[in-house]
Amino acid sequence: MANTKYTAFRCPMDLLEMAKARARRERRSLSNYLIMLIEKDSTEPAEKRAEGTRAPAGVRAKTELKT
């Protein structure tokens, strides 16, 4: 990434703690882990995104970040 910008956003504490734990397991910083997830989500093929496998915005399954 050539250009970066600091961005703050609100995140539920339980989700943040799960992301921190997953980042540690993958030996990544939290920032690096979140950027990787965003890039992965943003670059997946349109057909895969259109399958409707995601929950509606604002709704998340309790197992999304668990391994």
PQR file of N, CA, C, O and H, with PARSE charges and radii, in Angstrom:
ATOM      1  N   MET A   1       0.834  -1.178   0.000 -0.4000 1.5000
ATOM      2  CA  MET A   1       0.000   0.000   0.000 -0.0000 2.0000
ATOM      3  C   MET A   1       0.879   1.242   0.000  0.5500 1.7000
ATOM      4  O   MET A   1       1.723   1.426   0.877 -0.5500 1.4000
ATOM      5  N   ALA A   2       0.673   2.058  -0.963 -0.4000 1.5000
ATOM      6  CA  ALA A   2       1.480   3.269  -1.076 -0.0000 2.0000
ATOM      7  C   ALA A   2       1.010   4.337  -0.095  0.5500 1.7000
ATOM      8  O   ALA A   2       1.828   4.920   0.616 -0.5500 1.4000
ATOM      9  H   ALA A   2      -0.012   1.908  -1.676  0.4000 1.0000
ATOM     10  N   ASN A   3      -0.267   4.596  -0.047 -0.4000 1.5000
ATOM     11  CA  ASN A   3      -0.806   5.642   0.814 -0.0000 2.0000
ATOM     12  C   ASN A   3      -1.580   5.017   1.958  0.5500 1.7000
ATOM     13  O   ASN A   3      -2.404   4.127   1.745 -0.5500 1.4000
ATOM     14  H   ASN A   3      -0.931   4.123  -0.625  0.4000 1.0000
ATOM     15  N   THR A   4      -1.322   5.474   3.155 -0.4000 1.5000
ATOM     16  CA  THR A   4      -2.079   5.002   4.307 -0.0000 2.0000
ATOM     17  C   THR A   4      -2.626   6.195   5.060  0.5500 1.7000
ATOM     18  O   THR A   4      -2.076   7.295   4.998 -0.5500 1.4000
ATOM     19  H   THR A   4      -0.654   6.197   3.328  0.4000 1.0000
ATOM     20  N   LYS A   5      -3.704   5.967   5.766 -0.4000 1.5000
ATOM     21  CA  LYS A   5      -4.347   7.018   6.543 -0.0000 2.0000
ATOM     22  C   LYS A   5      -4.865   6.392   7.825  0.5500 1.7000
ATOM     23  O   LYS A   5      -5.470   5.320   7.798 -0.5500 1.4000
ATOM     24  H   LYS A   5      -4.151   5.074   5.817  0.4000 1.0000
ATOM     25  N   TYR A   6      -4.634   7.045   8.927 -0.4000 1.5000
ATOM     26  CA  TYR A   6      -5.168   6.556  10.186 -0.0000 2.0000
ATOM     27  C   TYR A   6      -6.672   6.795  10.202  0.5500 1.7000
ATOM     28  O   TYR A   6      -7.141   7.889   9.888 -0.5500 1.4000
ATOM     29  H   TYR A   6      -4.143   7.916   8.949  0.4000 1.0000
ATOM     30  N   THR A   7      -7.410   5.777  10.564 -0.4000 1.5000
ATOM     31  CA  THR A   7      -8.855   5.872  10.611 -0.0000 2.0000
ATOM     32  C   THR A   7      -9.352   5.246  11.908  0.5500 1.7000
ATOM     33  O   THR A   7      -8.961   4.131  12.253 -0.5500 1.4000
ATOM     34  H   THR A   7      -7.029   4.888  10.819  0.4000 1.0000
ATOM     35  N   ALA A   8     -10.195   5.948  12.610 -0.4000 1.5000
ATOM     36  CA  ALA A   8     -10.794   5.425  13.836 -0.0000 2.0000
ATOM     37  C   ALA A   8     -12.217   4.978  13.531  0.5500 1.7000
ATOM     38  O   ALA A   8     -12.919   5.609  12.741 -0.5500 1.4000
ATOM     39  H   ALA A   8     -10.512   6.854  12.330  0.4000 1.0000
ATOM     40  N   PHE A   9     -12.634   3.889  14.161 -0.4000 1.5000
ATOM     41  CA  PHE A   9     -14.015   3.435  14.021 -0.0000 2.0000
ATOM     42  C   PHE A   9     -14.435   2.725  15.298  0.5500 1.7000
ATOM     43  O   PHE A   9     -13.601   2.238  16.060 -0.5500 1.4000
ATOM     44  H   PHE A   9     -12.064   3.377  14.803  0.4000 1.0000
ATOM     45  N   ARG A  10     -15.720   2.677  15.512 -0.4000 1.5000
ATOM     46  CA  ARG A  10     -16.251   2.017  16.706 -0.0000 2.0000
ATOM     47  C   ARG A  10     -16.400   0.531  16.417  0.5500 1.7000
ATOM     48  O   ARG A  10     -16.766   0.122  15.315 -0.5500 1.4000
ATOM     49  H   ARG A  10     -16.398   3.072  14.893  0.4000 1.0000
ATOM     50  N   CYS A  11     -16.106  -0.262  17.439 -0.4000 1.5000
ATOM     51  CA  CYS A  11     -16.172  -1.709  17.296 -0.0000 2.0000
ATOM     52  C   CYS A  11     -16.609  -2.293  18.641  0.5500 1.7000
ATOM     53  O   CYS A  11     -16.088  -1.890  19.681 -0.5500 1.4000
ATOM     54  H   CYS A  11     -15.808   0.070  18.334  0.4000 1.0000
ATOM     55  N   PRO A  12     -17.546  -3.227  18.638 -0.5600 1.5000
ATOM     56  CA  PRO A  12     -17.940  -3.860  19.906  0.2800 2.0000
ATOM     57  C   PRO A  12     -16.723  -4.506  20.571  0.5500 1.7000
ATOM     58  O   PRO A  12     -15.897  -5.120  19.895 -0.5500 1.4000
ATOM     59  N   MET A  13     -16.614  -4.369  21.892 -0.4000 1.5000
ATOM     60  CA  MET A  13     -15.448  -4.866  22.625 -0.0000 2.0000
ATOM     61  C   MET A  13     -15.234  -6.357  22.432  0.5500 1.7000
ATOM     62  O   MET A  13     -14.092  -6.797  22.296 -0.5500 1.4000
ATOM     63  H   MET A  13     -17.285  -3.871  22.441  0.4000 1.0000
ATOM     64  N   ASP A  14     -16.305  -7.150  22.416 -0.4000 1.5000
ATOM     65  CA  ASP A  14     -16.126  -8.592  22.262 -0.0000 2.0000
ATOM     66  C   ASP A  14     -15.535  -8.928  20.895  0.5500 1.7000
ATOM     67  O   ASP A  14     -14.694  -9.820  20.781 -0.5500 1.4000
ATOM     68  H   ASP A  14     -17.233  -6.793  22.527  0.4000 1.0000
ATOM     69  N   LEU A  15     -15.969  -8.225  19.875 -0.4000 1.5000
ATOM     70  CA  LEU A  15     -15.444  -8.448  18.529 -0.0000 2.0000
ATOM     71  C   LEU A  15     -13.982  -8.012  18.436  0.5500 1.7000
ATOM     72  O   LEU A  15     -13.168  -8.677  17.797 -0.5500 1.4000
ATOM     73  H   LEU A  15     -16.652  -7.501  19.968  0.4000 1.0000
ATOM     74  N   LEU A  16     -13.660  -6.898  19.073 -0.4000 1.5000
ATOM     75  CA  LEU A  16     -12.288  -6.412  19.087 -0.0000 2.0000
ATOM     76  C   LEU A  16     -11.365  -7.409  19.781  0.5500 1.7000
ATOM     77  O   LEU A  16     -10.270  -7.682  19.291 -0.5500 1.4000
ATOM     78  H   LEU A  16     -14.322  -6.357  19.593  0.4000 1.0000
ATOM     79  N   GLU A  17     -11.793  -7.949  20.904 -0.4000 1.5000
ATOM     80  CA  GLU A  17     -10.969  -8.923  21.625 -0.0000 2.0000
ATOM     81  C   GLU A  17     -10.772 -10.194  20.806  0.5500 1.7000
ATOM     82  O   GLU A  17      -9.686 -10.773  20.821 -0.5500 1.4000
ATOM     83  H   GLU A  17     -12.683  -7.727  21.302  0.4000 1.0000
ATOM     84  N   MET A  18     -11.805 -10.636  20.091 -0.4000 1.5000
ATOM     85  CA  MET A  18     -11.663 -11.817  19.229 -0.0000 2.0000
ATOM     86  C   MET A  18     -10.668 -11.539  18.104  0.5500 1.7000
ATOM     87  O   MET A  18      -9.849 -12.395  17.770 -0.5500 1.4000
ATOM     88  H   MET A  18     -12.688 -10.166  20.079  0.4000 1.0000
ATOM     89  N   ALA A  19     -10.740 -10.338  17.519 -0.4000 1.5000
ATOM     90  CA  ALA A  19      -9.818  -9.982  16.442 -0.0000 2.0000
ATOM     91  C   ALA A  19      -8.388  -9.900  16.964  0.5500 1.7000
ATOM     92  O   ALA A  19      -7.460 -10.338  16.283 -0.5500 1.4000
ATOM     93  H   ALA A  19     -11.405  -9.643  17.791  0.4000 1.0000
ATOM     94  N   LYS A  20      -8.192  -9.344  18.164 -0.4000 1.5000
ATOM     95  CA  LYS A  20      -6.855  -9.270  18.753 -0.0000 2.0000
ATOM     96  C   LYS A  20      -6.282 -10.669  18.967  0.5500 1.7000
ATOM     97  O   LYS A  20      -5.114 -10.923  18.672 -0.5500 1.4000
ATOM     98  H   LYS A  20      -8.946  -8.988  18.717  0.4000 1.0000
ATOM     99  N   ALA A  21      -7.107 -11.567  19.480 -0.4000 1.5000
ATOM    100  CA  ALA A  21      -6.653 -12.941  19.733 -0.0000 2.0000
ATOM    101  C   ALA A  21      -6.291 -13.635  18.418  0.5500 1.7000
ATOM    102  O   ALA A  21      -5.274 -14.323  18.337 -0.5500 1.4000
ATOM    103  H   ALA A  21      -8.056 -11.361  19.721  0.4000 1.0000
ATOM    104  N   ARG A  22      -7.111 -13.457  17.406 -0.4000 1.5000
ATOM    105  CA  ARG A  22      -6.840 -14.080  16.105 -0.0000 2.0000
ATOM    106  C   ARG A  22      -5.567 -13.512  15.485  0.5500 1.7000
ATOM    107  O   ARG A  22      -4.779 -14.251  14.894 -0.5500 1.4000
ATOM    108  H   ARG A  22      -7.937 -12.898  17.472  0.4000 1.0000
ATOM    109  N   ALA A  23      -5.365 -12.209  15.617 -0.4000 1.5000
ATOM    110  CA  ALA A  23      -4.150 -11.570  15.097 -0.0000 2.0000
ATOM    111  C   ALA A  23      -2.918 -12.136  15.798  0.5500 1.7000
ATOM    112  O   ALA A  23      -1.904 -12.404  15.153 -0.5500 1.4000
ATOM    113  H   ALA A  23      -6.005 -11.609  16.097  0.4000 1.0000
ATOM    114  N   ARG A  24      -3.001 -12.320  17.118 -0.4000 1.5000
ATOM    115  CA  ARG A  24      -1.871 -12.893  17.858 -0.0000 2.0000
ATOM    116  C   ARG A  24      -1.581 -14.312  17.392  0.5500 1.7000
ATOM    117  O   ARG A  24      -0.421 -14.687  17.223 -0.5500 1.4000
ATOM    118  H   ARG A  24      -3.824 -12.103  17.642  0.4000 1.0000
ATOM    119  N   ARG A  25      -2.644 -15.112  17.181 -0.4000 1.5000
ATOM    120  CA  ARG A  25      -2.451 -16.494  16.719 -0.0000 2.0000
ATOM    121  C   ARG A  25      -1.772 -16.539  15.359  0.5500 1.7000
ATOM    122  O   ARG A  25      -0.985 -17.443  15.079 -0.5500 1.4000
ATOM    123  H   ARG A  25      -3.587 -14.808  17.318  0.4000 1.0000
ATOM    124  N   GLU A  26      -2.079 -15.556  14.514 -0.4000 1.5000
ATOM    125  CA  GLU A  26      -1.482 -15.502  13.176 -0.0000 2.0000
ATOM    126  C   GLU A  26      -0.188 -14.690  13.149  0.5500 1.7000
ATOM    127  O   GLU A  26       0.381 -14.442  12.086 -0.5500 1.4000
ATOM    128  H   GLU A  26      -2.719 -14.822  14.741  0.4000 1.0000
ATOM    129  N   ARG A  27       0.272 -14.276  14.346 -0.4000 1.5000
ATOM    130  CA  ARG A  27       1.503 -13.493  14.492 -0.0000 2.0000
ATOM    131  C   ARG A  27       1.478 -12.230  13.636  0.5500 1.7000
ATOM    132  O   ARG A  27       2.436 -11.918  12.928 -0.5500 1.4000
ATOM    133  H   ARG A  27      -0.190 -14.477  15.210  0.4000 1.0000
ATOM    134  N   ARG A  28       0.364 -11.514  13.718 -0.4000 1.5000
ATOM    135  CA  ARG A  28       0.190 -10.246  13.005 -0.0000 2.0000
ATOM    136  C   ARG A  28      -0.171  -9.167  14.017  0.5500 1.7000
ATOM    137  O   ARG A  28      -0.658  -9.459  15.109 -0.5500 1.4000
ATOM    138  H   ARG A  28      -0.414 -11.767  14.293  0.4000 1.0000
ATOM    139  N   SER A  29       0.074  -7.923  13.637 -0.4000 1.5000
ATOM    140  CA  SER A  29      -0.430  -6.832  14.466 -0.0000 2.0000
ATOM    141  C   SER A  29      -1.933  -6.741  14.203  0.5500 1.7000
ATOM    142  O   SER A  29      -2.418  -7.231  13.184 -0.5500 1.4000
ATOM    143  H   SER A  29       0.470  -7.686  12.750  0.4000 1.0000
ATOM    144  N   LEU A  30      -2.654  -6.127  15.106 -0.4000 1.5000
ATOM    145  CA  LEU A  30      -4.093  -5.978  14.911 -0.0000 2.0000
ATOM    146  C   LEU A  30      -4.370  -5.187  13.644  0.5500 1.7000
ATOM    147  O   LEU A  30      -5.253  -5.547  12.865 -0.5500 1.4000
ATOM    148  H   LEU A  30      -2.260  -5.729  15.934  0.4000 1.0000
ATOM    149  N   SER A  31      -3.627  -4.121  13.436 -0.4000 1.5000
ATOM    150  CA  SER A  31      -3.807  -3.294  12.246 -0.0000 2.0000
ATOM    151  C   SER A  31      -3.573  -4.107  10.975  0.5500 1.7000
ATOM    152  O   SER A  31      -4.375  -4.054  10.043 -0.5500 1.4000
ATOM    153  H   SER A  31      -2.910  -3.829  14.068  0.4000 1.0000
ATOM    154  N   ASN A  32      -2.482  -4.855  10.941 -0.4000 1.5000
ATOM    155  CA  ASN A  32      -2.162  -5.674   9.776 -0.0000 2.0000
ATOM    156  C   ASN A  32      -3.244  -6.721   9.535  0.5500 1.7000
ATOM    157  O   ASN A  32      -3.633  -6.960   8.391 -0.5500 1.4000
ATOM    158  H   ASN A  32      -1.831  -4.898  11.699  0.4000 1.0000
ATOM    159  N   TYR A  33      -3.730  -7.344  10.601 -0.4000 1.5000
ATOM    160  CA  TYR A  33      -4.773  -8.367  10.486 -0.0000 2.0000
ATOM    161  C   TYR A  33      -6.058  -7.768   9.911  0.5500 1.7000
ATOM    162  O   TYR A  33      -6.670  -8.356   9.019 -0.5500 1.4000
ATOM    163  H   TYR A  33      -3.414  -7.149  11.530  0.4000 1.0000
ATOM    164  N   LEU A  34      -6.468  -6.604  10.415 -0.4000 1.5000
ATOM    165  CA  LEU A  34      -7.700  -5.978   9.925 -0.0000 2.0000
ATOM    166  C   LEU A  34      -7.560  -5.539   8.470  0.5500 1.7000
ATOM    167  O   LEU A  34      -8.499  -5.685   7.688 -0.5500 1.4000
ATOM    168  H   LEU A  34      -5.971  -6.126  11.140  0.4000 1.0000
ATOM    169  N   ILE A  35      -6.401  -5.003   8.101 -0.4000 1.5000
ATOM    170  CA  ILE A  35      -6.178  -4.610   6.705 -0.0000 2.0000
ATOM    171  C   ILE A  35      -6.234  -5.833   5.802  0.5500 1.7000
ATOM    172  O   ILE A  35      -6.808  -5.772   4.714 -0.5500 1.4000
ATOM    173  H   ILE A  35      -5.638  -4.884   8.736  0.4000 1.0000
ATOM    174  N   MET A  36      -5.644  -6.945   6.240 -0.4000 1.5000
ATOM    175  CA  MET A  36      -5.683  -8.180   5.464 -0.0000 2.0000
ATOM    176  C   MET A  36      -7.128  -8.633   5.244  0.5500 1.7000
ATOM    177  O   MET A  36      -7.483  -9.043   4.139 -0.5500 1.4000
ATOM    178  H   MET A  36      -5.178  -6.995   7.123  0.4000 1.0000
ATOM    179  N   LEU A  37      -7.959  -8.563   6.281 -0.4000 1.5000
ATOM    180  CA  LEU A  37      -9.363  -8.961   6.144 -0.0000 2.0000
ATOM    181  C   LEU A  37     -10.110  -8.044   5.174  0.5500 1.7000
ATOM    182  O   LEU A  37     -10.892  -8.514   4.347 -0.5500 1.4000
ATOM    183  H   LEU A  37      -7.670  -8.230   7.178  0.4000 1.0000
ATOM    184  N   ILE A  38      -9.869  -6.752   5.279 -0.4000 1.5000
ATOM    185  CA  ILE A  38     -10.533  -5.794   4.390 -0.0000 2.0000
ATOM    186  C   ILE A  38     -10.106  -6.019   2.948  0.5500 1.7000
ATOM    187  O   ILE A  38     -10.940  -6.011   2.043 -0.5500 1.4000
ATOM    188  H   ILE A  38      -9.234  -6.371   5.951  0.4000 1.0000
ATOM    189  N   GLU A  39      -8.807  -6.219   2.728 -0.4000 1.5000
ATOM    190  CA  GLU A  39      -8.315  -6.474   1.372 -0.0000 2.0000
ATOM    191  C   GLU A  39      -8.897  -7.757   0.810  0.5500 1.7000
ATOM    192  O   GLU A  39      -9.308  -7.804  -0.349 -0.5500 1.4000
ATOM    193  H   GLU A  39      -8.129  -6.225   3.464  0.4000 1.0000
ATOM    194  N   LYS A  40      -8.932  -8.789   1.626 -0.4000 1.5000
ATOM    195  CA  LYS A  40      -9.478 -10.076   1.188 -0.0000 2.0000
ATOM    196  C   LYS A  40     -10.948  -9.925   0.811  0.5500 1.7000
ATOM    197  O   LYS A  40     -11.385 -10.441  -0.218 -0.5500 1.4000
ATOM    198  H   LYS A  40      -8.598  -8.751   2.567  0.4000 1.0000
ATOM    199  N   ASP A  41     -11.702  -9.224   1.635 -0.4000 1.5000
ATOM    200  CA  ASP A  41     -13.126  -9.022   1.375 -0.0000 2.0000
ATOM    201  C   ASP A  41     -13.347  -8.147   0.146  0.5500 1.7000
ATOM    202  O   ASP A  41     -14.275  -8.382  -0.627 -0.5500 1.4000
ATOM    203  H   ASP A  41     -11.347  -8.805   2.471  0.4000 1.0000
ATOM    204  N   SER A  42     -12.509  -7.155  -0.030 -0.4000 1.5000
ATOM    205  CA  SER A  42     -12.676  -6.202  -1.131 -0.0000 2.0000
ATOM    206  C   SER A  42     -12.240  -6.752  -2.474  0.5500 1.7000
ATOM    207  O   SER A  42     -12.684  -6.259  -3.511 -0.5500 1.4000
ATOM    208  H   SER A  42     -11.755  -6.964   0.598  0.4000 1.0000
ATOM    209  N   THR A  43     -11.387  -7.756  -2.482 -0.4000 1.5000
ATOM    210  CA  THR A  43     -10.861  -8.259  -3.750 -0.0000 2.0000
ATOM    211  C   THR A  43     -11.430  -9.607  -4.163  0.5500 1.7000
ATOM    212  O   THR A  43     -11.059 -10.129  -5.214 -0.5500 1.4000
ATOM    213  H   THR A  43     -11.026  -8.157  -1.640  0.4000 1.0000
ATOM    214  N   GLU A  44     -12.319 -10.181  -3.365 -0.4000 1.5000
ATOM    215  CA  GLU A  44     -12.886 -11.469  -3.776 -0.0000 2.0000
ATOM    216  C   GLU A  44     -13.801 -11.268  -4.980  0.5500 1.7000
ATOM    217  O   GLU A  44     -14.393 -10.200  -5.132 -0.5500 1.4000
ATOM    218  H   GLU A  44     -12.620  -9.756  -2.511  0.4000 1.0000
ATOM    219  N   PRO A  45     -13.921 -12.265  -5.825 -0.5600 1.5000
ATOM    220  CA  PRO A  45     -14.730 -12.134  -7.039  0.2800 2.0000
ATOM    221  C   PRO A  45     -16.182 -11.739  -6.733  0.5500 1.7000
ATOM    222  O   PRO A  45     -16.744 -12.132  -5.710 -0.5500 1.4000
ATOM    223  N   ALA A  46     -16.768 -10.962  -7.634 -0.4000 1.5000
ATOM    224  CA  ALA A  46     -18.144 -10.488  -7.459 -0.0000 2.0000
ATOM    225  C   ALA A  46     -19.121 -11.647  -7.331  0.5500 1.7000
ATOM    226  O   ALA A  46     -20.099 -11.545  -6.589 -0.5500 1.4000
ATOM    227  H   ALA A  46     -16.312 -10.643  -8.465  0.4000 1.0000
ATOM    228  N   GLU A  47     -18.878 -12.749  -8.039 -0.4000 1.5000
ATOM    229  CA  GLU A  47     -19.785 -13.895  -7.964 -0.0000 2.0000
ATOM    230  C   GLU A  47     -19.849 -14.448  -6.546  0.5500 1.7000
ATOM    231  O   GLU A  47     -20.917 -14.819  -6.058 -0.5500 1.4000
ATOM    232  H   GLU A  47     -18.084 -12.831  -8.642  0.4000 1.0000
ATOM    233  N   LYS A  48     -18.705 -14.497  -5.901 -0.4000 1.5000
ATOM    234  CA  LYS A  48     -18.660 -15.023  -4.541 -0.0000 2.0000
ATOM    235  C   LYS A  48     -19.399 -14.089  -3.584  0.5500 1.7000
ATOM    236  O   LYS A  48     -20.107 -14.556  -2.691 -0.5500 1.4000
ATOM    237  H   LYS A  48     -17.838 -14.196  -6.298  0.4000 1.0000
ATOM    238  N   ARG A  49     -19.242 -12.772  -3.760 -0.4000 1.5000
ATOM    239  CA  ARG A  49     -19.939 -11.815  -2.902 -0.0000 2.0000
ATOM    240  C   ARG A  49     -21.437 -11.893  -3.117  0.5500 1.7000
ATOM    241  O   ARG A  49     -22.207 -11.667  -2.183 -0.5500 1.4000
ATOM    242  H   ARG A  49     -18.667 -12.393  -4.485  0.4000 1.0000
ATOM    243  N   ALA A  50     -21.862 -12.208  -4.325 -0.4000 1.5000
ATOM    244  CA  ALA A  50     -23.282 -12.221  -4.662 -0.0000 2.0000
ATOM    245  C   ALA A  50     -23.993 -13.486  -4.186  0.5500 1.7000
ATOM    246  O   ALA A  50     -25.217 -13.572  -4.283 -0.5500 1.4000
ATOM    247  H   ALA A  50     -21.236 -12.391  -5.083  0.4000 1.0000
ATOM    248  N   GLU A  51     -23.254 -14.462  -3.677 -0.4000 1.5000
ATOM    249  CA  GLU A  51     -23.861 -15.712  -3.253 -0.0000 2.0000
ATOM    250  C   GLU A  51     -24.811 -15.539  -2.076  0.5500 1.7000
ATOM    251  O   GLU A  51     -25.632 -16.420  -1.818 -0.5500 1.4000
ATOM    252  H   GLU A  51     -22.259 -14.391  -3.598  0.4000 1.0000
ATOM    253  N   GLY A  52     -24.718 -14.433  -1.363 -0.4000 1.5000
ATOM    254  CA  GLY A  52     -25.609 -14.200  -0.232 -0.0000 2.0000
ATOM    255  C   GLY A  52     -25.218 -14.984   1.004  0.5500 1.7000
ATOM    256  O   GLY A  52     -26.081 -15.340   1.807 -0.5500 1.4000
ATOM    257  H   GLY A  52     -24.051 -13.718  -1.572  0.4000 1.0000
ATOM    258  N   THR A  53     -23.937 -15.259   1.172 -0.4000 1.5000
ATOM    259  CA  THR A  53     -23.490 -16.043   2.320 -0.0000 2.0000
ATOM    260  C   THR A  53     -23.278 -15.186   3.560  0.5500 1.7000
ATOM    261  O   THR A  53     -23.031 -15.720   4.641 -0.5500 1.4000
ATOM    262  H   THR A  53     -23.236 -14.970   0.520  0.4000 1.0000
ATOM    263  N   ARG A  54     -23.368 -13.875   3.425 -0.4000 1.5000
ATOM    264  CA  ARG A  54     -23.131 -12.983   4.559 -0.0000 2.0000
ATOM    265  C   ARG A  54     -24.429 -12.603   5.249  0.5500 1.7000
ATOM    266  O   ARG A  54     -25.501 -12.574   4.644 -0.5500 1.4000
ATOM    267  H   ARG A  54     -23.569 -13.440   2.547  0.4000 1.0000
ATOM    268  N   ALA A  55     -24.297 -12.313   6.532 -0.4000 1.5000
ATOM    269  CA  ALA A  55     -25.437 -11.808   7.292 -0.0000 2.0000
ATOM    270  C   ALA A  55     -25.667 -10.356   6.896  0.5500 1.7000
ATOM    271  O   ALA A  55     -24.746  -9.691   6.420 -0.5500 1.4000
ATOM    272  H   ALA A  55     -23.426 -12.336   7.024  0.4000 1.0000
ATOM    273  N   PRO A  56     -26.878  -9.860   7.086 -0.5600 1.5000
ATOM    274  CA  PRO A  56     -27.155  -8.446   6.786  0.2800 2.0000
ATOM    275  C   PRO A  56     -26.239  -7.531   7.597  0.5500 1.7000
ATOM    276  O   PRO A  56     -25.735  -7.916   8.652 -0.5500 1.4000
ATOM    277  N   ALA A  57     -26.032  -6.323   7.093 -0.4000 1.5000
ATOM    278  CA  ALA A  57     -25.174  -5.349   7.775 -0.0000 2.0000
ATOM    279  C   ALA A  57     -25.634  -5.163   9.211  0.5500 1.7000
ATOM    280  O   ALA A  57     -26.830  -5.045   9.478 -0.5500 1.4000
ATOM    281  H   ALA A  57     -26.441  -6.010   6.236  0.4000 1.0000
ATOM    282  N   GLY A  58     -24.698  -5.139  10.120 -0.4000 1.5000
ATOM    283  CA  GLY A  58     -25.009  -4.938  11.528 -0.0000 2.0000
ATOM    284  C   GLY A  58     -25.300  -6.222  12.280  0.5500 1.7000
ATOM    285  O   GLY A  58     -25.449  -6.201  13.502 -0.5500 1.4000
ATOM    286  H   GLY A  58     -23.727  -5.235   9.904  0.4000 1.0000
ATOM    287  N   VAL A  59     -25.384  -7.337  11.572 -0.4000 1.5000
ATOM    288  CA  VAL A  59     -25.665  -8.623  12.209 -0.0000 2.0000
ATOM    289  C   VAL A  59     -24.464  -9.515  11.993  0.5500 1.7000
ATOM    290  O   VAL A  59     -23.989  -9.660  10.866 -0.5500 1.4000
ATOM    291  H   VAL A  59     -25.263  -7.354  10.580  0.4000 1.0000
ATOM    292  N   ARG A  60     -23.969 -10.113  13.060 -0.4000 1.5000
ATOM    293  CA  ARG A  60     -22.837 -11.012  12.883 -0.0000 2.0000
ATOM    294  C   ARG A  60     -23.045 -12.282  13.694  0.5500 1.7000
ATOM    295  O   ARG A  60     -23.630 -12.257  14.777 -0.5500 1.4000
ATOM    296  H   ARG A  60     -24.355  -9.995  13.975  0.4000 1.0000
ATOM    297  N   ALA A  61     -22.568 -13.364  13.166 -0.4000 1.5000
ATOM    298  CA  ALA A  61     -22.636 -14.635  13.872 -0.0000 2.0000
ATOM    299  C   ALA A  61     -21.587 -14.643  14.972  0.5500 1.7000
ATOM    300  O   ALA A  61     -20.537 -14.017  14.829 -0.5500 1.4000
ATOM    301  H   ALA A  61     -22.092 -13.385  12.287  0.4000 1.0000
ATOM    302  N   LYS A  62     -21.855 -15.337  16.059 -0.4000 1.5000
ATOM    303  CA  LYS A  62     -20.916 -15.384  17.166 -0.0000 2.0000
ATOM    304  C   LYS A  62     -19.650 -16.133  16.806  0.5500 1.7000
ATOM    305  O   LYS A  62     -18.646 -15.984  17.503 -0.5500 1.4000
ATOM    306  H   LYS A  62     -22.708 -15.845  16.176  0.4000 1.0000
ATOM    307  N   THR A  63     -19.651 -16.936  15.742 -0.4000 1.5000
ATOM    308  CA  THR A  63     -18.490 -17.744  15.387 -0.0000 2.0000
ATOM    309  C   THR A  63     -17.673 -17.167  14.247  0.5500 1.7000
ATOM    310  O   THR A  63     -16.762 -17.840  13.765 -0.5500 1.4000
ATOM    311  H   THR A  63     -20.466 -17.057  15.176  0.4000 1.0000
ATOM    312  N   GLU A  64     -17.955 -15.951  13.790 -0.4000 1.5000
ATOM    313  CA  GLU A  64     -17.246 -15.392  12.636 -0.0000 2.0000
ATOM    314  C   GLU A  64     -15.742 -15.370  12.796  0.5500 1.7000
ATOM    315  O   GLU A  64     -15.031 -15.699  11.846 -0.5500 1.4000
ATOM    316  H   GLU A  64     -18.696 -15.404  14.181  0.4000 1.0000
ATOM    317  N   LEU A  65     -15.224 -14.996  13.957 -0.4000 1.5000
ATOM    318  CA  LEU A  65     -13.789 -14.871  14.118 -0.0000 2.0000
ATOM    319  C   LEU A  65     -13.186 -16.003  14.931  0.5500 1.7000
ATOM    320  O   LEU A  65     -11.985 -15.989  15.201 -0.5500 1.4000
ATOM    321  H   LEU A  65     -15.802 -14.728  14.729  0.4000 1.0000
ATOM    322  N   LYS A  66     -13.987 -16.983  15.326 -0.4000 1.5000
ATOM    323  CA  LYS A  66     -13.454 -18.098  16.090 -0.0000 2.0000
ATOM    324  C   LYS A  66     -12.859 -19.128  15.148  0.5500 1.7000
ATOM    325  O   LYS A  66     -13.281 -19.261  13.999 -0.5500 1.4000
ATOM    326  H   LYS A  66     -14.963 -16.994  15.106  0.4000 1.0000
ATOM    327  N   THR A  67     -11.872 -19.854  15.656 -0.4000 1.5000
ATOM    328  CA  THR A  67     -11.273 -20.912  14.841 -0.0000 2.0000
ATOM    329  C   THR A  67     -11.583 -22.250  15.426  0.5500 1.7000
ATOM    330  O   THR A  67     -11.166 -23.273  14.883 -0.5500 1.4000
ATOM    331  H   THR A  67     -11.530 -19.746  16.589  0.4000 1.0000
TER
END
